[in-house]
Amino acid sequence: MTINANLLAVLACPSCKGKLVWNQQKTELVCRGERLAYPVSEGIPALLADAARELTAQELEKVDTL
């Protein structure tokens, strides 16, 4: 599954309003600034603070930037 580039361009982290990066391996949208990952289920991002998980420094390094 992939995220449409136009959609990714308008999505923002609900916490800091920063850019999100698509992590295809884990099907998540990642906010590098807040070190949070938001799940995407059936193509629908769950951009809620309660749904996010905190990333470790090692996980954050593995996320490819677009």
N, C-alpha and C positions, 0 to 999 in steps of 0.2 A: 504494500500500500504506500502511496505517496500523498503528500499534501500539495494542493494546487499553489503555484508560486504567487498568484494574485491574492489568494486567501492568506497565505503566510505573510505577505507584505502588509496587510491591514490588522493582523492579530497582534496583540500586545500582552505582556505579562500583567495580570490583574493586580499584582502587588506593587511593582515599580513602574509599570507602563513601558518597560523596555522591550527590545526586539526579542522574538522567540526564534529558536533554531530547531529544525526538524531532525530528530534522531530516529532514523528509519529502523535501525536494529531493534530498538525497544518500543517503537511506536509511541513516541512521546514528543511533546514540544518542550524545549528546554530554555529556561531563562538563565543565562550565564551570570548575570549580575546578582541575582538572588539565590543562585545555586538550587533552583527548583525545577522539577520535571512534572509536566502535566500530561496525564494519559489521554490517548486518542482511541476511542472505541467505535468501530464501524464507521470510521471517517469523521466522527464528531468529537472535537476537542472538549475536554472537561476542564474549563478554565476557572476552577473554583479553588480557593485556598485550602479547603478541606480535602480536595482530591489530589493535591500536589504532594510530591515526596521530595525530601531534601537529598541532594546529591553529595557524594563524597568528592574530595579533591581528585581522586583517581578517576572516578566516573566522569567528572567534568572535563578532564584532559582528553578523554576518549571521544567526546562529542565533536563531530566535524562541524566547522563553521561554514556557512554558505556564502 
